[in-house]
Amino acid sequence: MCFTELTSVLNLFGQMLTLRDQVFGDAKYLEAMKDCAKVLWRRGLLRKGYGICHGVAGNAYGFLTAYQLTGEQKYMYQAMKVSAESAS
């Protein structure tokens, strides 16, 4: 299974869409980004390698992006867990 769509939303579109939310004063896309992070966490680590698109790095980067945009510590924890899991 490929999580490319989820990590793309988190990484590539997350910042752009949440900036849109700030401009228009709602949290529509921020909530969508959080939903993608939930799905990514529930489905678990993608073990197709270490690449940004189909691998561990993309998963960790998605959680780091979510942390950067929200400041919620759970996303930093998830990024660290994904990174630690890939090292084992």
Beta strands, then each sheet from edge to edge (+ up, - down):
end
